[in-house]
Amino acid sequence: MHMEINNRPLVFTEWHHGGLFHSMAMLFEDRLSGTLVGPVGYEWANEGIWKLSKLPETIKQYLNPDVCVNGSDGFHYWLDKAEAYPQKRMTFEEFKNTKFDIILCTLQEHEYTFRELWQKYQPQAKYIRLCGNVGEQVNWDNFNNFIDTTKLYRPPASCNTVTIYQEFPAEQFFYTEPVNHQRISNFMNNLREAEALPIWETMKTKLLDFYFKMHGSLGDDGIINGLPQLAQAMRDSAFIFQVKHQGEGFGHVIHNAYAVGRPVIALKEFYIGKWAEHFLIDDYSAILIDDKDWDTLIKKIRYWSIPENHKRMCRNARRLFEKYVNFNDDERKFRKFMQRLK
């Protein structure tokens, strides 16, 4: 049975990645005039529903009610400083006393528990599984509706599926001509603990006249809070260092970079078959490390940092974003997906 839930859907989901939660809020709330809610309160973990971690400090990080402000609309609000977005949250008891239209699972750890949550407490709702990361374990028998924001998954033909980008505020990630041509910035989290650190450190020793900025958690230059501030820091950069050995699914940083028109220094092998692959054209819109020795790589970086060359590559980067990413088209695709919910 198909049911259309295109107008003002009430959606319950979870928070584990700020960019993903914000993108779903932009989709369900801004585009469909609905409401997106996540969990708060330790009952979610005590009841065995929230299973991301058993560590007390991690449970507190995600479910602590004391960090929320009670709104006049009955929701509990938590401000995601990185996204500058106030998330709506709900206790387990409040969830049981509310009728939802959609239960949206975005974590492999919750695929079974959210299914049970749907069947036991919200049988009138539709259950949707979303994958936004690489290598998630999926049991296609657990759901009939699937959102893929990676391009990596191959659901059965019987599954109602849509493949879309994770939207972000495009008006904040606008293009300007670069003024810094020798600044290389990192915005990935935990670069200090990543396999890419030796590449970063070697680049610094071989490009002594360049400026290097390491943002993200554990970064030497700190986390940047707020998307307008992040976008400006990217525009202030010449190149974005995006060597992510563990791989990623959608990839907010790389999409943000191409939205503002700043090329990345990256390994293309980690993006084959993913959304961002079409941005990575060597010596056109990116500097790719793959199969290059250090002398060749450094010569490439220096060549493309010459102001007229760099401006050309930045314009190419922005053109590719405009060519491939259209959030309005995604909305049209998603509305059709919603009409097919089963």
C-alpha positions in Angstrom: 0.0 0.0 0.0 1.3 3.4 -0.9 0.6 6.5 1.1 1.4 10.1 0.3 3.0 12.1 3.2 4.0 15.2 1.3 2.5 17.8 3.6 3.9 18.6 7.1 5.2 15.2 8.0 6.2 14.6 11.6 9.5 12.7 11.5 11.5 11.0 14.2 15.2 10.3 13.6 18.5 10.4 15.5 21.5 12.7 15.7 25.0 11.3 15.1 26.3 13.7 12.3 25.4 17.4 12.5 25.5 17.9 8.7 23.2 14.9 8.0 20.7 16.0 10.7 20.7 19.5 9.3 20.2 18.3 5.8 17.2 16.2 6.8 15.8 19.3 8.6 16.2 21.3 5.4 14.4 18.6 3.5 11.6 17.7 5.8 11.1 21.1 7.5 12.1 23.7 5.0 11.0 22.0 1.9 8.0 19.8 3.1 6.9 22.1 6.0 7.3 19.2 8.4 9.0 18.7 11.7 12.1 16.7 12.5 12.7 15.4 16.0 15.6 13.4 17.6 15.8 11.7 21.0 16.9 13.1 24.4 17.0 11.5 27.8 18.7 8.4 29.1 15.6 6.3 28.8 16.4 5.8 25.1 19.6 4.0 26.1 18.2 2.3 29.2 15.4 0.8 27.0 17.9 -0.6 24.6 16.7 1.6 21.7 19.7 3.9 21.4 22.7 1.7 20.8 25.4 3.8 19.3 27.7 3.2 22.3 27.7 1.8 25.8 30.2 4.2 27.2 28.6 6.5 29.7 30.4 9.6 28.4 29.2 8.9 24.9 25.6 8.3 26.0 25.8 11.6 27.9 27.2 13.4 24.8 24.2 12.4 22.7 21.3 12.1 25.1 22.0 14.5 28.1 18.7 16.4 28.7 20.6 19.1 30.7 22.0 20.6 27.6 18.6 21.3 26.1 16.3 24.3 26.5 12.6 23.6 26.8 10.6 25.4 24.1 7.1 26.8 24.3 6.1 24.4 21.6 6.8 21.3 23.8 10.1 20.3 22.2 13.5 20.3 23.8 16.1 22.3 21.9 19.8 21.7 21.6 22.0 24.1 19.6 24.4 22.4 17.2 27.1 25.1 17.3 29.0 23.7 14.2 25.8 23.9 12.1 24.4 26.9 14.0 21.1 24.9 14.0 18.7 24.3 16.9 17.7 20.6 16.9 14.3 19.6 18.2 14.3 16.6 20.7 11.9 14.5 22.6 12.0 12.1 25.5 11.0 8.4 25.2 7.7 9.0 27.0 6.9 12.0 24.8 7.6 9.9 21.8 5.2 7.2 22.9 2.4 9.8 23.3 3.0 11.4 19.9 1.8 10.1 16.5 4.6 10.2 13.9 4.3 10.0 10.1 7.8 8.7 9.6 10.5 6.8 11.5 13.8 7.6 9.9 16.8 5.4 10.8 20.2 6.7 9.7 22.5 4.3 11.7 23.2 0.6 11.2 23.3 0.3 15.0 19.6 1.3 15.1 18.2 -0.5 12.0 16.6 -3.2 14.1 15.7 -1.2 17.2 14.1 1.6 15.2 12.1 -1.0 13.3 10.8 -2.4 16.6 10.1 1.2 17.7 8.0 1.7 14.6 6.1 -1.6 14.9 5.4 -1.3 18.7 4.7 2.4 19.1 4.1 3.9 15.7 2.4 1.4 13.4 0.6 4.1 11.5 4.0 5.6 10.4 6.3 4.6 7.5 9.7 3.3 8.3 12.6 4.7 6.2 16.3 3.6 6.2 18.9 6.2 5.2 22.6 5.5 4.4 24.9 8.4 4.4 28.2 6.7 5.0 30.4 4.1 3.4 30.3 0.4 4.4 27.1 0.4 6.4 25.6 -3.0 7.2 22.1 -3.2 5.7 19.4 -5.9 5.9 17.1 -5.2 3.0 14.3 -7.3 4.6 14.0 -4.7 7.4 12.4 -1.9 5.5 10.6 -1.0 2.3 11.8 2.6 1.9 15.4 3.7 1.4 17.3 7.0 1.0 20.8 6.8 -0.4 23.0 9.9 0.0 26.2 8.2 -1.2 25.4 6.6 -4.5 27.1 3.4 -3.1 24.2 1.1 -2.3 22.3 -1.3 -4.6 18.8 -1.9 -3.0 16.5 -4.6 -4.5 14.1 -3.4 -7.2 11.2 -4.0 -4.8 12.5 -1.3 -2.4 11.2 2.3 -2.8 14.4 4.2 -3.2 15.7 7.7 -3.8 19.3 8.8 -4.3 19.9 12.5 -3.3 22.6 14.8 -2.0 22.7 16.0 1.6 21.5 19.6 1.3 23.3 22.4 3.0 22.6 26.2 3.0 24.0 26.9 -0.5 23.4 30.6 -0.1 26.1 30.6 2.6 28.6 28.7 0.4 28.8 31.2 -2.4 31.7 31.8 -4.7 34.2 34.7 -4.7 37.4 35.1 -6.5 40.4 33.9 -4.4 42.7 36.4 -2.8 45.0 33.9 -1.1 46.9 31.6 -3.4 49.2 29.9 -1.0 47.0 28.8 1.9 46.2 25.1 2.3 43.5 24.4 4.8 42.2 21.2 6.4 38.7 20.9 7.7 38.5 17.2 8.4 38.2 16.1 12.0 41.0 14.3 13.8 43.8 14.8 11.2 46.3 14.5 14.0 45.2 10.8 14.4 44.7 10.1 10.7 46.8 8.2 8.1 47.0 11.4 6.1 49.0 13.3 8.7 52.4 12.3 7.2 51.3 13.7 3.9 50.2 16.9 5.5 53.4 17.3 7.5 55.6 16.5 4.5 53.8 19.1 2.4 54.5 21.7 5.1 58.3 20.9 5.0 58.3 21.2 1.2 56.2 24.3 0.9 57.7 26.5 3.5 56.4 29.7 1.9 52.8 28.4 2.1 50.4 28.9 5.0 48.8 25.8 6.5 45.7 25.8 8.6 44.5 22.6 10.4 40.9 23.0 11.5 38.5 20.3 12.7 38.5 18.5 16.1 42.0 18.0 17.4 43.2 20.4 14.8 46.0 22.9 15.6 43.8 25.8 14.6 40.6 24.6 16.2 37.1 23.9 15.2 35.1 26.5 13.2 31.6 26.9 14.5 28.9 28.1 12.3 28.4 27.4 8.6 28.9 31.1 7.5 32.2 31.1 9.3 33.2 27.7 7.8 32.3 29.0 4.3 34.4 32.1 4.8 37.4 30.1 6.0 37.1 28.0 2.9 36.9 31.1 0.7 40.0 32.4 2.5 41.9 29.3 1.5 43.6 28.4 -1.8 43.3 24.7 -1.6 41.4 22.3 0.7 43.4 19.3 2.0 40.9 16.3 1.7 42.9 13.1 2.0 40.6 10.8 3.9 42.0 7.2 3.9 39.1 5.7 5.9 36.7 6.9 3.2 33.4 8.7 3.6 29.9 8.6 2.2 28.4 11.9 1.1 31.3 14.1 2.2 30.2 17.5 3.5 33.6 19.1 3.5 34.4 18.3 -0.2 30.9 19.5 -1.3 31.3 22.7 0.7 34.7 23.2 -0.9 33.4 23.0 -4.4 30.4 25.1 -3.6 32.7 28.0 -2.7 34.9 27.1 -5.6 38.1 25.9 -3.9 39.9 22.9 -5.3 41.0 20.0 -3.2 44.2 18.2 -2.8 43.0 14.6 -2.6 43.4 11.0 -3.4 40.7 10.1 -6.0 40.8 6.4 -5.2 38.7 7.2 -2.1 35.9 8.8 -4.1 35.4 6.3 -6.9 31.6 5.7 -7.4 30.7 8.5 -4.9 29.0 11.8 -5.5 32.2 13.8 -5.2 34.0 11.8 -7.8 32.8 14.1 -10.6 34.6 17.1 -8.9 38.0 15.5 -9.0 39.5 16.2 -12.4 43.3 16.5 -12.1 44.8 19.7 -13.4 41.4 21.2 -14.0 39.5 21.3 -10.7 41.7 19.4 -8.3 45.3 18.4 -7.5 45.3 14.6 -7.1 48.0 12.8 -5.2 47.3 9.4 -6.8 50.5 7.9 -8.3 52.5 11.1 -8.0 56.0 11.3 -6.5 56.7 14.3 -4.2 58.6 16.3 -6.7 55.8 16.1 -9.2 53.1 16.9 -6.6 55.0 20.0 -5.2 55.5 21.3 -8.8 51.8 20.9 -9.4 50.8 22.8 -6.3 53.2 25.6 -7.1 52.0 25.8 -10.7 48.3 26.0 -9.7 49.1 28.5 -6.9 50.2 31.1 -9.5 47.3 33.6 -9.2 46.0 33.4 -12.8 46.2 29.6 -12.8 44.7 29.4 -9.4 41.7 31.6 -10.3 41.1 29.4 -13.4 41.0 26.3 -11.3 38.7 27.9 -8.7 36.3 28.9 -11.4 36.4 25.4 -12.8 35.6 24.0 -9.3 32.6 26.2 -8.9 31.3 25.3 -12.4 31.4 21.6 -11.6 29.4 22.2 -8.4 26.8 24.1 -10.4 26.7 21.4 -13.1 26.1 18.5 -10.8 24.4 19.7 -7.6 20.8 20.9 -7.7 18.9 20.7 -4.4 15.7 21.8 -6.1 15.9 18.8 -8.4 16.5 16.6 -5.4 13.3 18.0 -3.8 11.3 17.0 -6.9 12.8 13.5 -6.7 12.1 13.2 -3.0 8.5 14.3 -3.3 7.9 11.4 -5.8 9.7 9.1 -3.3 7.3 10.2 -0.6 4.3 9.5 -2.8 5.6 5.9 -3.1 6.1 5.3 0.6 4.9 1.8 1.7 
